[in-house]
């Protein structure tokens, strides 16, 4: 799609559409709907873009949305074909419409059948085959819209002209020059806005082209520099330096890993020492508690003495005195011994 402004006097040929211009995209493919909708809004200039996926939805939108004046119509759809839509709109659509059929299954018979619906209020003059090139679709859309606007509306039924009564005042015709000037000002303002937008787009395209060319030139220059460096042995000179650098990085990594492991081991040892000290302190606290309990259960010394004395006295009273052993009897003396007591044998 060209961004330059045509020399034609037609506003539509310059890509200028009325602000209220609306178009309906009737197609069952969501991806095609999204792509065509984006193209129509961003590049062609339609302010109102509607989408429908089948016959029923298309007819409802045409009946409800007064802004729709252009319709792109697929042929094969669920719930009815594109020809069914044309039959429902013919012969008198809700408003003048121009329809472009976009189909992936073209035939001479289908094209002739579609063109039969052409009338002053329902234009059926553009039959296109998918896949559609959007740049070629744009002039067809603008041409169809322009034909619709240039087609004179059908003549209304002749009205009965009543003769003015005698004595009635004649009403002077109202001038509409002010309205025409207002519409012309709006068109010129819209044309100025679109011209500014196109100029900014052209500048952006030029900038992107310059950046793309600059990037390509830098890549070529970089490749040439690398090739020249290889021819003069730069890679052979850099190879040992690169090996030394790589070995140094590996050694630093090993040292860092060893230091990290040492720190982790030291941290583990400190944690174990702290656990041991906590356990020792807990044991010491338990021992102190046990000693305190024993001291409280042991009686005082005075009480202990009196208690022992009482125990000894009770033992002395309770225990009987032991009997003295009997003295041994003296041996009997013989008569001789009794007679001579002083004789020693």
C-alpha positions, 0 to 999 in steps of 0.5 A: 500500500502506497503512503503517498497522496494521489493527484486525483481530486477524489477524496476517497482516492486519497484515503479520506473516508467520512468519520461515520463510515462503517464496514462489515466483515462477514467470514467464519475464519477468526484469523481472517476477521482479525487481519482484515479488521486491523487492515481496514481500521489502521490503513484504509481508514474505516472508523467503524469495523464490525465482524460476523461469522454467519448469515444470521449475525450478519443480517442482524448487524446490518439491520441494527447498525446504521453506520454499515455501508460496505460489506465484505462477504464470504460465500461458504459459512455456517447457517447459510451461504453468501448468496443467501445473505444477498437474497435476504437483502434484495431487493430493498436493503435497510439502506444503500449498501455495496457488497464485495464477495471474497471467496476461496471457491470461485466459479463463473457461475457463482460470480454471475449469480452474485452480480445478478443482485446488483441494483441502485441500492445494493451494489454487487460489482466486486468479486474477489478470490482468496487468498486476498492481497490487502494492498490490492483490496484497498483500491477495490474497497474505496472504489466500491464506496465511492460508487455507492456515494456517487450513485443518486438515490432512487427518485421518491414517489411523486408528491401531490403539490397542493395549490396555496390557498388564496390569501396565504403568504408565500414561504421563501425557500430556505438557503442551505449554503451555510450547511454546505460550507460547514460540510466543506470545512469538515472535509477539509479539516479531515483531509488536513489530519489525514495528510499530516498522518500520512506525512508522519508515516512516510517519515517513519518509513524513511527512518526505518529504512535508513536504520535497516540499511545502517544495520546491514552495513555494520554487519557487513563491515564486522564480517569483513573485519573478522575475515581480515583479522583471520588472514593476518593471524590474529586468531593464532595470536589470541588462541594461547591468551584465550586458553590462559584466560579460560584456565584462570577462570576455571582456577578461580572457580575451583578456589571459590568453590573450595572456599565456599565448602570450607565456610560451609563446613566451619558453619556446620562445626560452629552449629554442632559446638553450639548444640553441644554447649546447649546440651551441656548447659541443660545437663548442668541445670538438671544436676543443680536441680537434683542437688537442691532437691536432695538438700531439701530432703536431708535433715539439719545437724542438730536434728540429726544428733537428737534423732541418733541419740534417741535411736541409741537410747531406744536401742539400749532399753530395748536390747537386754544385757548379755549374761556373764559366762559361768566360772569354771569349776575347780578340780578335785584334790586328792588326799595326798594333795590335801595332806601336804598342801605345800608340796609342789609336784 
